[in-house]
Structure formats: structure tokens, C-alpha cells
Amino acid sequence: MTAETETMGSSPESGRYPRERAVVILVTGPSGKVGSEAVRLLGEQQHAARALVRDRSRAPRGAADVAVGDFEQRATVDAAMREVDTVLLISAAVPEHEIAVIDAAVRQGVGHVVKITNHKATADSPVARRRDHARVEAHVRATGLDYTLLAPNFFLQNLFAFIPSIRESHSFVMCSGDGRLGMVDARDVAAAAATVAGAPAAHAGRSYLLTGPELVSYADVATALGTALGHEVEYRSVSPETHRAMLVDAGVPESAATSNVQAFGLVAEGDAAWLSGDAGRLIGRAPRSLREFVADHVSAFA
């Protein structure tokens, strides 16, 4: 794939930005729930957000420019990285892809990497994607680049996966028992990421834990949805084996189903029952609660 960069609107030279070059922030994963909102917020803050995409049609609105590239083609990633000051690294934790971005950042003289990671990313984690995050974290540290790590708890937006089941049967299934989670809205994670990426020097070498304001269980989720929808919503807790089989039957690849069930099962053991005030401190307000999230999105579940 040939790398190409296209400015959306005026270029820095044409006067959109001051004569001094604008700070350029490359965002990977810009079409996802965190990346798309981060691009929008960076634009509002008058930063030049460059979206790195494989397909130009998936570029988010609000990007100052778009770089089309392929993580597996070094030249395209290098081209996307030119004149970049900070990288906001968001991906599905494919370590080879994230490492390719980090290495390109080193080659092109980027100053700072802001990585979205996992709060329990360790090399010996039983969850594969956490091991992958740990590998990427170790790599960025080894490069000597300035970096900041943002580790969110469970995204409230992941509840959208329950929409078909709630519409069909007024219920949803998980293997998380009565475990509680510090669920966080992806919009607040994006706001924290934009804050850090826009002024990275103040956050160099720091790790932030991002949660909502409260611990909630899936039973609490069912209650909140039921209240908003005007009918009962049932949460059914099943065994990890049953849940994995259901995911595979629904078309989820076996490796992903296994990793998901591992993480969901750990919730039952208290793995996600933690809160932090970091999100509020970074974004300057209280993060959104479960109730606020449901109020914003109730029509999607109806």
C-alpha cells in the first residue's frame, strides 16, 4: 500500500494555523470509540490531529489530515509519522502493529507516545491481550521515548454488545458473577487522552488509571437499563465454558472468545473492582456514571 497524506481543509502553510508549525498528533485507531472522539476533541483544542487509517473512507470527521498506511509496510508508517510531535497509540493490542508504530516514531524523531493500555498488563498474565499490552509497554520504555500510559477499566460502550439480546429477550448473559467494575465511558477516556496528548511534557513517564465514579455489577447494569427502558432486563450469570460456547456460536473467533471469557471470568474474582480519581483530574470534571451513559444511549437498547 502506498502511503499518502491528505490535508482536510487548509494546510498549515495556508493560514489555518499560526506561522509557527502546529503541534501534530498522530492518532492510530481513529475510527474506534476512543480514537474518533479523541480526534474530535484535539481538533476543538486547535491541535493538528492526523488520523492513520488503512482505508480513507474510515477517517473520522475532525481530523486535520489523514495518513493512509499499513502497519505491516514500514514505508507507509514512516510517511505517516513525518513532522509528528506526539503519537496517540490506540489499537486492539496487536503487538506487532503497535511496535511498528513505536519504531517509526523513533526513526522519525517523534517526541512522545501516549499509549492506551490495560491496568493489569503483565508478562505473566493469564489473559493474552494483557500480555500483549505488557510487551508493547516494555518496548516503548526500551526505546527511550517519552511516554504516558492510560489504563482504562471496562468501557461502558462495551455494553452495546448486549443490544441484540436485550431487544430480543430482555436479558443478557455474562460469566462475571456478582463481580463489580469501575466502568468508564470511552468519551471520558478520549478526553483524558486528548488532554495528555495536547500537553505531553507534563505527563511524561506517568501512568493513569481511568475509571468511572462508581463500582457497578452487571446486575446493576440490568437494573439501570430496565428502569430507563420501562421493562425488566435480566442479567444471567453462566459458567465460563457456557459463555465461551455462546460466543463461538455467535461467530466470535475461538481465540478471541477464549481471551474475552478469561477477562470476564476474572471480573467475578474482583479483578475490575477498582476506582481511581485520575480521569476526573485529567478532564477537569466528574467522569460519566452508568446512569448518565444509559440516559445518553437508551434508544440504542430499545
Rosetta silent file (secondary structure, phi, psi, omega in degrees, C-alpha in Angstrom):
SEQUENCE: MTAETETMGSSPESGRYPRERAVVILVTGPSGKVGSEAVRLLGEQQHAARALVRDRSRAPRGAADVAVGDFEQRATVDAAMREVDTVLLISAAVPEHEIAVIDAAVRQGVGHVVKITNHKATADSPVARRRDHARVEAHVRATGLDYTLLAPNFFLQNLFAFIPSIRESHSFVMCSGDGRLGMVDARDVAAAAATVAGAPAAHAGRSYLLTGPELVSYADVATALGTALGHEVEYRSVSPETHRAMLVDAGVPESAATSNVQAFGLVAEGDAAWLSGDAGRLIGRAPRSLREFVADHVSAFA
SCORE:     score description
SCORE:     0.000 S_00000001
   1 L     0.000  134.039  179.340    0.000    0.000    0.000 S_00000001
   2 L   -83.075  134.535  178.028    1.348    3.399   -0.890 S_00000001
   3 L   -77.913  139.594  175.716    1.472    5.927    1.900 S_00000001
   4 E  -149.909  144.864  178.616   -0.288    9.205    1.245 S_00000001
   5 E  -123.132  130.897 -178.189   -1.224   12.122    3.401 S_00000001
   6 E  -127.055  126.864  179.173   -4.102   14.427    2.563 S_00000001
   7 E   -78.565  134.233  177.030   -4.902   17.611    4.415 S_00000001
   8 L   -94.423  105.700 -175.941   -8.525   18.053    5.363 S_00000001
   9 L    90.539 -152.408 -175.270   -9.190   21.754    4.827 S_00000001
  10 L   -75.268  150.582  176.174   -6.384   24.306    4.822 S_00000001
  11 L   -85.958  165.405  176.378   -2.777   23.335    5.314 S_00000001
  12 H   -55.610  -35.816 -177.635   -0.564   24.916    7.988 S_00000001
  13 H   -70.300  -24.016 -174.630    1.099   26.965    5.248 S_00000001
  14 H   -86.958   -1.061  171.437   -2.240   28.353    4.030 S_00000001
  15 L   109.573   -0.826  177.854   -3.016   30.084    7.308 S_00000001
  16 L   -63.548  -36.449  179.973   -5.303   27.772    9.238 S_00000001
  17 L  -109.685  163.375  175.063   -2.617   27.563   11.903 S_00000001
  18 L   -58.774  165.973 -177.213   -0.197   30.199   13.179 S_00000001
  19 L   -60.954  -35.969  173.854    3.021   30.640   11.233 S_00000001
  20 L   -68.881  133.986 -173.387    4.813   28.528   13.791 S_00000001
  21 L   -56.986  135.361  178.403    4.039   24.908   12.883 S_00000001
  22 L   -67.257  152.046  173.354    1.084   23.453   14.750 S_00000001
  23 L   -66.059  126.431 -178.666    1.643   20.541   17.096 S_00000001
  24 E  -104.882  125.462 -178.894    0.900   17.395   15.083 S_00000001
  25 E  -118.960  114.738  177.731   -0.597   14.426   16.921 S_00000001
  26 E   -84.609  128.577 -179.808   -0.858   11.125   15.055 S_00000001
  27 E  -113.942  119.155  172.373   -3.812    9.023   16.194 S_00000001
  28 E   -91.993  154.879 -175.703   -3.898    5.300   15.456 S_00000001
  29 L    62.455   41.604 -171.704   -7.236    3.525   15.648 S_00000001
  30 L   -76.911   -6.886  179.085   -9.014    6.818   14.856 S_00000001
  31 L   -97.642   -2.313 -178.329  -12.317    5.219   13.859 S_00000001
  32 L   -83.575 -178.017 -173.716  -12.839    3.432   17.187 S_00000001
  33 L   -66.756  -31.214  176.124  -14.786    4.504   20.240 S_00000001
  34 L   -89.739  -46.785 -174.642  -11.821    6.267   21.848 S_00000001
  35 H   -61.232  -43.559 -177.357   -9.911    7.352   18.751 S_00000001
  36 H   -64.608  -40.685  178.606  -12.765    9.071   16.938 S_00000001
  37 H   -71.029  -36.490  177.677  -13.693   11.142   19.980 S_00000001
  38 H   -62.908  -41.929  177.695  -10.045   11.951   20.692 S_00000001
  39 H   -60.005  -44.628  179.990   -9.625   13.263   17.140 S_00000001
  40 H   -61.366  -45.516 -177.842  -12.697   15.459   17.557 S_00000001
  41 H   -67.831  -39.320  177.581  -11.508   16.847   20.883 S_00000001
  42 H   -61.653  -39.231  176.273   -7.978   17.501   19.639 S_00000001
  43 H   -62.716  -41.644  177.464   -9.461   19.492   16.778 S_00000001
  44 H   -61.234  -31.625 -179.584  -11.527   21.535   19.229 S_00000001
  45 L   -85.449    6.197  177.199   -8.309   22.256   21.127 S_00000001
  46 L    68.971   25.970  171.015   -6.717   23.558   17.894 S_00000001
  47 L   -93.388  154.116  178.285   -4.225   20.718   17.634 S_00000001
  48 E   -89.787   96.942 -179.891   -3.476   19.136   14.262 S_00000001
  49 E   -87.728  120.308  177.578   -4.795   15.593   14.647 S_00000001
  50 E  -104.027  122.149 -177.778   -3.563   13.263   11.908 S_00000001
  51 E   -93.283  124.128  176.864   -5.593   10.075   11.554 S_00000001
  52 E   -96.020  115.421 -176.578   -3.707    6.940   10.484 S_00000001
  53 E  -134.245  156.244  172.116   -6.072    4.623    8.595 S_00000001
  54 L   -82.807  -30.807 -175.236   -5.842    1.763    6.129 S_00000001
  55 L  -126.182  118.304 -176.476   -8.938    2.958    4.276 S_00000001
  56 H   -56.461  -30.097 -178.011   -9.508    6.670    3.700 S_00000001
  57 H   -66.152  -15.853 -179.053  -13.273    6.180    3.918 S_00000001
  58 H   -95.882    4.904  179.210  -12.864    5.313    7.619 S_00000001
  59 L   -66.909  135.469 -178.606  -11.166    8.571    8.515 S_00000001
  60 L   -76.781  153.359  173.101  -13.067   10.393   11.268 S_00000001
  61 L   -68.292  143.566  178.422  -14.505   13.838   10.854 S_00000001
  62 L   102.079  -11.159  178.293  -12.422   16.485   12.543 S_00000001
  63 L   -70.494  135.566  176.745   -9.006   15.175   11.541 S_00000001
  64 L   -66.491  -35.833  172.862   -6.667   17.938   10.378 S_00000001
  65 E  -156.672  167.613 -174.298   -5.271   15.461    7.875 S_00000001
  66 E  -124.984  130.808  174.126   -5.389   11.774    7.038 S_00000001
  67 E  -110.749  123.786  177.152   -2.490    9.386    6.518 S_00000001
  68 E   -96.514  121.394 -176.930   -3.266    6.173    4.664 S_00000001
  69 L  -157.542  174.230 -176.639   -0.894    3.420    5.679 S_00000001
  70 L  -130.601  124.246 -178.755   -0.393   -0.195    6.630 S_00000001
  71 L   -55.677  -27.047 -175.939    1.219   -1.264    9.904 S_00000001
  72 L   -91.470    3.014  177.434    2.965   -4.091    8.051 S_00000001
  73 L  -121.345  102.582 -171.078    4.542   -1.784    5.473 S_00000001
  74 H   -53.284  -43.082 -175.518    7.310    0.218    7.107 S_00000001
  75 H   -61.884  -35.733 -178.325    7.499    2.943    4.466 S_00000001
  76 H   -71.314  -35.804  178.746    3.840    3.843    4.873 S_00000001
  77 H   -71.792  -39.506  176.325    4.102    4.165    8.643 S_00000001
  78 H   -60.238  -42.461 -179.912    7.269    6.259    8.313 S_00000001
  79 H   -63.483  -39.929  179.247    5.486    8.550    5.866 S_00000001
  80 H   -65.467  -25.720 -173.222    2.557    8.954    8.243 S_00000001
  81 H   -87.460   -7.222 -175.338    4.960    9.861   11.054 S_00000001
  82 L   -63.908  132.742  179.758    6.689   12.779    9.331 S_00000001
  83 L    65.773   13.797  177.734    6.543   16.026   11.314 S_00000001
  84 L   -80.967  136.817  177.839    4.588   14.276   14.076 S_00000001
  85 L   -95.860  -39.483 -176.103    5.264   15.507   17.602 S_00000001
  86 E  -139.308  141.874  174.756    3.178   13.046   19.619 S_00000001
  87 E  -109.747  129.302  170.056    1.593    9.668   18.875 S_00000001
  88 E  -100.779  105.961 -169.280   -1.679    8.632   20.487 S_00000001
  89 E   -97.077  107.075 -179.471   -1.415    4.852   20.231 S_00000001
  90 L  -128.868  122.831  177.544   -4.772    3.086   20.260 S_00000001
  91 L  -155.469  178.108  177.939   -5.208   -0.405   18.878 S_00000001
  92 L   -84.044   25.533  177.330   -6.693   -3.798   19.555 S_00000001
  93 L    62.306   42.571  167.611   -3.376   -4.762   21.181 S_00000001
  94 L   -86.832  101.785 -167.893   -1.814   -6.400   18.135 S_00000001
  95 H   -59.031  -37.512 -179.104    1.717   -6.040   19.476 S_00000001
  96 H   -61.704  -36.584 -179.927    3.484   -6.202   16.121 S_00000001
  97 H   -69.759  -44.829 -179.646    1.398   -3.279   14.851 S_00000001
  98 H   -66.000  -39.386  178.693    1.969   -1.122   17.908 S_00000001
  99 H   -64.504  -37.656  177.008    5.686   -1.910   17.899 S_00000001
 100 H   -61.200  -39.540  178.259    5.854   -0.919   14.216 S_00000001
 101 H   -67.004  -44.283 -179.994    4.345    2.459   15.113 S_00000001
 102 H   -62.016  -44.031 -179.944    6.744    2.954   18.026 S_00000001
 103 H   -63.931  -38.625  176.602    9.763    2.072   15.890 S_00000001
 104 H   -64.960  -37.131  177.619    8.625    4.512   13.205 S_00000001
 105 H   -60.991  -40.452  177.513    8.252    7.172   15.889 S_00000001
 106 H   -63.864  -47.455 -177.429   11.881    6.617   16.880 S_00000001
 107 H   -62.405  -34.794 -174.692   13.086    6.786   13.274 S_00000001
 108 L   -95.930    5.420  174.023   11.153    9.983   12.578 S_00000001
 109 L    75.406   27.518  176.679   12.132   11.799   15.766 S_00000001
 110 L   -66.139  145.447 -174.337    8.734   11.848   17.460 S_00000001
 111 L   -89.553  -27.207 -169.005    8.927   13.221   20.978 S_00000001
 112 E  -153.984  142.053  173.804    6.224   11.382   22.924 S_00000001
 113 E  -119.944  127.572  173.119    3.968    8.314   22.776 S_00000001
 114 E  -108.146  115.286 -175.087    0.663    8.168   24.652 S_00000001
 115 E  -111.401  132.017  168.708   -0.495    4.554   24.819 S_00000001
 116 E   -82.814  123.206 -173.751   -3.900    3.194   25.760 S_00000001
 117 L  -131.418 -161.889  178.640   -3.116    0.035   27.703 S_00000001
 118 L  -116.633  144.382 -175.006   -4.575   -2.360   30.262 S_00000001
 119 L   -66.900  -20.090  178.808   -4.487   -1.821   34.010 S_00000001
 120 L  -125.525   49.044  177.869   -3.068   -5.308   34.579 S_00000001
 121 L   -80.287  104.612  178.081   -0.715   -5.620   31.646 S_00000001
 122 L  -134.904  153.431 -177.086    1.938   -8.065   32.828 S_00000001
 123 L   -66.074  -22.298 -178.145    4.133  -10.528   31.004 S_00000001
 124 L  -108.758   17.985  179.217    2.728  -13.428   33.039 S_00000001
 125 L   -63.319  144.962  174.684   -0.967  -12.501   32.863 S_00000001
 126 L   -72.453  -12.157 -178.108   -3.346  -15.389   32.103 S_00000001
 127 L   -98.914  121.978 -172.606   -5.098  -13.090   29.594 S_00000001
 128 H   -58.488  -43.986 -175.524   -3.356  -12.976   26.217 S_00000001
 129 H   -68.350  -25.034  174.944   -4.207   -9.395   25.347 S_00000001
 130 H   -71.278  -37.561  175.282   -2.792   -8.210   28.677 S_00000001
 131 H   -63.386  -38.627  178.622    0.474   -9.968   27.882 S_00000001
 132 H   -63.190  -44.592  177.250    0.440   -8.221   24.511 S_00000001
 133 H   -59.892  -42.046  179.982   -0.028   -4.821   26.144 S_00000001
 134 H   -61.332  -39.671  178.751    2.852   -5.595   28.523 S_00000001
 135 H   -62.173  -42.923 -179.899    5.095   -6.436   25.593 S_00000001
 136 H   -68.204  -41.628  177.191    4.315   -3.111   23.920 S_00000001
 137 H   -57.496  -45.904 -179.799    4.819   -1.181   27.162 S_00000001
 138 H   -61.516  -37.546 -178.442    8.239   -2.786   27.602 S_00000001
 139 H   -67.224  -45.301 -178.237    9.152   -1.900   24.034 S_00000001
 140 H   -65.942  -35.405  176.527    8.256    1.774   24.318 S_00000001
 141 H   -63.768  -40.737 -176.393   10.228    2.032   27.564 S_00000001
 142 H   -67.027  -24.319 -178.236   13.255    0.423   25.925 S_00000001
 143 H   -73.066  -22.573 -174.607   13.306    2.985   23.105 S_00000001
 144 L    86.602   -1.637  175.516   13.954    5.889   25.445 S_00000001
 145 L   -64.307  148.131  167.071   10.984    7.827   24.060 S_00000001
 146 E   -66.654  142.624 -177.498    8.955    9.909   26.467 S_00000001
 147 E  -149.347  160.455  171.483    5.693    8.096   27.077 S_00000001
 148 E  -138.653  138.554  179.835    2.466    8.156   29.068 S_00000001
 149 E  -110.368  131.884  175.809    0.239    5.156   29.783 S_00000001
 150 E  -117.347  117.414 -174.032   -3.542    5.410   30.095 S_00000001
 151 E  -117.129   96.035  179.346   -5.160    2.294   31.563 S_00000001
 152 E   -80.919  152.694  168.051   -8.963    2.314   31.470 S_00000001
 153 L   -76.257 -164.141 -176.878  -11.236   -0.099   33.288 S_00000001
 154 L   -62.335  131.262  179.283  -14.108   -1.745   31.380 S_00000001
 155 E   -73.917  131.520  173.002  -15.665    0.542   28.755 S_00000001
 156 H   -59.055  -32.945 -179.729  -19.343    1.335   29.244 S_00000001
 157 H   -63.658  -18.641  175.893  -19.620    1.265   25.444 S_00000001
 158 H   -65.141  -18.496  177.470  -18.910   -2.477   25.575 S_00000001
 159 H   -65.787  -17.314  177.060  -22.467   -2.821   26.868 S_00000001
 160 H   -60.586  -22.773  177.949  -23.611   -2.177   23.300 S_00000001
 161 H   -62.223  -20.998 -178.826  -22.763   -5.838   22.657 S_00000001
 162 H   -85.475   -5.436 -173.811  -25.880   -6.713   24.667 S_00000001
 163 H   -55.393  -50.394 -178.709  -28.246   -4.765   22.396 S_00000001
 164 H   -58.363  -43.265 -178.008  -29.440   -7.725   20.254 S_00000001
 165 H   -67.583  -41.170 -179.930  -30.104   -9.900   23.296 S_00000001
 166 H   -66.083  -39.863  178.007  -31.852   -7.148   25.239 S_00000001
 167 H   -66.133  -38.469 -174.820  -34.059   -6.314   22.278 S_00000001
 168 H   -80.437  -44.108 -170.874  -34.899   -9.964   21.650 S_00000001
 169 H  -128.710    5.043 -177.707  -35.266  -11.400   25.151 S_00000001
 170 L    56.277   37.349 -179.447  -34.911   -8.510   27.616 S_00000001
 171 E  -154.423  166.110  171.712  -31.849  -10.248   29.019 S_00000001
 172 E  -150.092  161.284 -171.719  -28.117  -10.648   28.594 S_00000001
 173 E  -123.298  139.348  171.715  -25.516  -13.222   29.617 S_00000001
 174 E  -147.696  167.378  176.818  -22.046  -12.954   31.140 S_00000001
 175 L  -113.408   36.646 -173.782  -19.737  -15.189   33.164 S_00000001
 176 L  -105.424    6.704  176.598  -18.807  -12.465   35.649 S_00000001
 177 L    54.033 -135.893  179.178  -20.973  -13.488   38.584 S_00000001
 178 L   -98.114   13.848 -178.244  -21.532  -10.687   41.077 S_00000001
 179 L   -58.645  146.121  179.905  -18.214   -9.040   40.295 S_00000001
 180 E  -110.132  153.968 -174.649  -18.146   -5.262   40.247 S_00000001
 181 E  -135.408  147.066  172.968  -16.345   -2.997   37.794 S_00000001
 182 L   -89.041   61.717 -173.475  -15.232    0.622   37.682 S_00000001
 183 L   -56.049  140.103 -176.518  -16.820    1.045   34.252 S_00000001
 184 E  -128.911  142.301  178.833  -15.664    4.130   32.361 S_00000001
 185 L   -76.937  132.030 -179.931  -17.181    5.957   29.412 S_00000001
 186 H   -59.242  -28.352  177.801  -14.981    5.857   26.308 S_00000001
 187 H   -65.228  -33.679  177.703  -15.749    9.543   25.786 S_00000001
 188 H   -75.577  -34.215  174.317  -14.044   10.316   29.086 S_00000001
 189 H   -63.690  -42.463  177.800  -11.057    8.150   28.165 S_00000001
 190 H   -62.383  -39.515  178.878  -10.815   10.088   24.898 S_00000001
 191 H   -64.741  -40.767  176.771  -10.967   13.368   26.801 S_00000001
 192 H   -64.326  -42.300  179.926   -8.155   12.230   29.084 S_00000001
 193 H   -63.241  -41.415  179.244   -6.117   11.093   26.076 S_00000001
 194 H   -65.595  -38.283  177.545   -6.619   14.430   24.322 S_00000001
 195 H   -60.423  -47.590 -177.645   -5.556   16.290   27.467 S_00000001
 196 H   -69.506  -46.426 -177.780   -2.336   14.302   27.741 S_00000001
 197 H   -65.074  -29.502 -179.536   -1.529   14.278   24.021 S_00000001
 198 H   -76.149  -21.562  179.054   -2.103   18.019   23.802 S_00000001
 199 L  -145.158   65.013 -167.880    0.422   18.797   26.562 S_00000001
 200 H   -68.752  -26.613 -174.902    2.514   15.643   26.926 S_00000001
 201 H   -59.342  -32.905 -178.887    5.545   17.073   28.718 S_00000001
 202 H   -72.401  -10.625 -174.454    3.556   17.443   31.928 S_00000001
 203 H  -121.609   11.563 -176.745    2.706   13.744   31.846 S_00000001
 204 L   -61.174  131.852  177.854    6.000   12.146   30.771 S_00000001
 205 L    76.238    5.700 -177.050    6.662    8.832   32.471 S_00000001
 206 L   -96.295  151.941  172.208    3.265    8.820   34.154 S_00000001
 207 E  -122.711  133.645 -178.727    0.638    6.075   34.225 S_00000001
 208 E  -122.011  136.269  176.320   -3.012    6.925   34.803 S_00000001
 209 E   -99.512  125.300 -172.638   -5.843    4.594   35.804 S_00000001
 210 E  -113.880  119.442  178.876   -9.143    5.637   34.247 S_00000001
 211 L  -137.860  170.242  168.703  -12.487    4.643   35.752 S_00000001
 212 L   -78.143 -168.344 -174.736  -15.968    5.952   36.212 S_00000001
 213 L   -88.890   -2.058 -170.016  -17.166    7.316   39.561 S_00000001
 214 L  -151.764  156.414  170.853  -18.623    4.084   40.955 S_00000001
 215 L   -91.036  132.001  179.967  -18.333    0.321   41.114 S_00000001
 216 E  -133.877  149.454  174.627  -21.201   -1.443   39.370 S_00000001
 217 E  -101.232  170.944  175.818  -22.137   -5.072   38.767 S_00000001
 218 H   -69.143  -25.537  172.215  -23.893   -6.496   35.735 S_00000001
 219 H   -64.522  -38.250  175.835  -26.981   -6.783   37.908 S_00000001
 220 H   -64.103  -38.826  177.102  -26.707   -3.010   38.386 S_00000001
 221 H   -60.552  -46.386  179.677  -26.445   -2.633   34.610 S_00000001
 222 H   -60.165  -42.033  179.606  -29.622   -4.673   34.155 S_00000001
 223 H   -64.447  -45.058 -179.490  -31.441   -2.546   36.721 S_00000001
 224 H   -63.237  -42.330  178.889  -30.318    0.729   35.141 S_00000001
 225 H   -67.343  -42.726  179.855  -31.324   -0.418   31.669 S_00000001
 226 H   -61.336  -41.954  178.498  -34.650   -1.785   32.886 S_00000001
 227 H   -62.384  -43.847 -178.467  -35.503    1.479   34.628 S_00000001
 228 H   -70.419  -35.204 -177.094  -34.672    3.516   31.536 S_00000001
 229 H   -84.409  -19.653 -179.677  -36.468    1.158   29.141 S_00000001
 230 L    83.024   17.416  174.549  -39.562    0.716   31.286 S_00000001
 231 L  -150.313  159.400 -178.404  -39.372   -3.064   31.422 S_00000001
 232 L   -65.851  138.623  170.587  -37.351   -5.633   33.321 S_00000001
 233 L  -120.800  127.393 -175.866  -33.927   -6.555   31.977 S_00000001
 234 E  -102.502  133.593  169.804  -32.439   -9.772   33.341 S_00000001
 235 E  -100.136  123.777  179.194  -28.752  -10.476   33.833 S_00000001
 236 E  -112.644  120.154  177.886  -27.995  -14.202   33.684 S_00000001
 237 E   -91.042  127.208 -178.734  -24.641  -15.379   35.004 S_00000001
 238 L  -123.515  172.745  178.799  -23.339  -18.533   33.323 S_00000001
 239 L   -72.561  156.152  176.379  -20.159  -20.583   33.527 S_00000001
 240 H   -56.768  -37.415 -179.386  -17.104  -19.514   31.509 S_00000001
 241 H   -64.327  -43.110  179.137  -17.424  -22.672   29.409 S_00000001
 242 H   -65.620  -42.508 -178.895  -21.029  -21.894   28.535 S_00000001
 243 H   -64.801  -41.729  179.047  -20.240  -18.286   27.771 S_00000001
 244 H   -61.507  -44.331  179.680  -17.327  -19.214   25.520 S_00000001
 245 H   -61.111  -38.963  179.190  -19.507  -21.656   23.581 S_00000001
 246 H   -65.319  -40.550  179.218  -22.150  -18.965   23.140 S_00000001
 247 H   -64.785  -45.080  179.446  -19.588  -16.501   21.805 S_00000001
 248 H   -62.703  -42.498  178.151  -18.180  -19.014   19.326 S_00000001
 249 H   -61.236  -29.205 -179.743  -21.696  -19.924   18.189 S_00000001
 250 L   -83.456   -0.382  176.415  -22.300  -16.215   17.598 S_00000001
 251 L   101.825    4.264  177.277  -19.300  -16.060   15.262 S_00000001
 252 L   -73.758  130.996  177.828  -16.574  -14.781   17.583 S_00000001
 253 L   -55.054  146.253 -173.606  -13.195  -16.350   16.651 S_00000001
 254 H   -59.216  -40.945 -179.126  -12.166  -19.018   19.144 S_00000001
 255 H   -64.482  -40.676  178.672   -9.010  -17.220   20.266 S_00000001
 256 H   -68.272  -39.172  178.503  -10.935  -14.006   20.903 S_00000001
 257 H   -61.968  -42.191  179.140  -13.707  -15.902   22.687 S_00000001
 258 H   -62.823  -46.740 -179.310  -11.156  -17.544   24.968 S_00000001
 259 H   -63.381  -42.201  179.913   -9.440  -14.242   25.782 S_00000001
 260 H   -62.877  -45.171 -177.710  -12.749  -12.480   26.419 S_00000001
 261 H   -66.761  -35.341  175.256  -14.023  -15.204   28.714 S_00000001
 262 H   -58.168  -47.418 -179.074  -10.751  -15.184   30.643 S_00000001
 263 H   -66.913  -42.933 -179.611  -11.170  -11.472   31.308 S_00000001
 264 H   -64.231  -38.541  179.335  -14.887  -11.752   32.088 S_00000001
 265 H   -65.630  -35.408  178.189  -14.248  -14.618   34.482 S_00000001
 266 H   -65.859  -27.142  176.778  -11.643  -12.594   36.356 S_00000001
 267 H   -58.701  -38.837  179.569  -14.284   -9.933   36.966 S_00000001
 268 H   -62.263  -23.756 -179.342  -16.100  -12.455   39.156 S_00000001
 269 L   -93.565    6.019  178.220  -12.926  -12.662   41.267 S_00000001
 270 L    93.718    9.979 -174.659  -12.763   -8.893   41.800 S_00000001
 271 L   -60.182  -32.365 -176.130  -10.264   -8.129   39.040 S_00000001
 272 L  -106.625    9.932 -175.985  -12.097   -4.981   37.892 S_00000001
 273 L   -86.280   65.519  179.460  -13.342   -3.789   41.301 S_00000001
 274 L  -143.252  149.732  179.372  -11.152   -0.713   41.489 S_00000001
 275 L  -128.378  155.030  176.844  -11.637    3.023   41.185 S_00000001
 276 L  -145.177  150.065  175.087   -9.295    5.926   40.539 S_00000001
 277 L   -91.994    6.245 -175.298   -9.674    9.684   40.510 S_00000001
 278 H   -61.668  -41.350 -177.893   -7.231   10.084   37.613 S_00000001
 279 H   -60.257  -48.031  179.894   -9.906   10.555   34.937 S_00000001
 280 H   -60.596  -39.815  179.450  -11.576   13.375   36.816 S_00000001
 281 H   -66.485  -36.853 -178.636   -8.268   15.107   37.454 S_00000001
 282 H   -74.257  -38.769 -174.118   -7.276   14.910   33.793 S_00000001
 283 H   -96.892   -7.807  174.293  -10.581   16.046   32.292 S_00000001
 284 L    76.934   20.605  177.155  -11.489   18.574   34.963 S_00000001
 285 L  -161.705  169.973  177.255  -14.908   17.162   35.842 S_00000001
 286 L   -69.401  136.684  175.010  -16.505   14.023   37.203 S_00000001
 287 L   -67.439  158.427 -177.163  -16.463   11.131   34.720 S_00000001
 288 L   -66.760  144.149  178.048  -19.819    9.893   33.477 S_00000001
 289 L   -92.191  170.027  173.980  -21.729    7.369   35.562 S_00000001
 290 H   -56.018  -46.208 -178.243  -23.593    4.259   34.414 S_00000001
 291 H   -60.331  -41.740  178.606  -26.868    6.134   34.815 S_00000001
 292 H   -66.137  -40.951  177.685  -25.635    9.005   32.632 S_00000001
 293 H   -60.343  -47.374 -179.383  -24.391    6.583   29.985 S_00000001
 294 H   -61.938  -42.453  179.218  -27.732    4.777   29.886 S_00000001
 295 H   -60.885  -37.232 -179.932  -29.634    8.066   29.652 S_00000001
 296 H   -70.982  -27.694 -169.214  -27.492    9.104   26.684 S_00000001
 297 H  -125.002   14.066 -173.808  -27.940    5.801   24.830 S_00000001
 298 H   -57.806  -34.169 -178.104  -31.254    4.303   25.955 S_00000001
 299 H   -63.455  -27.097  179.598  -32.710    4.482   22.438 S_00000001
 300 H   -68.649  -26.855 -177.934  -29.993    2.112   21.200 S_00000001
 301 H   -93.041  -10.554 -173.894  -31.234   -0.605   23.572 S_00000001
 302 L   -74.809    0.000    0.000  -34.954   -0.108   22.905 S_00000001
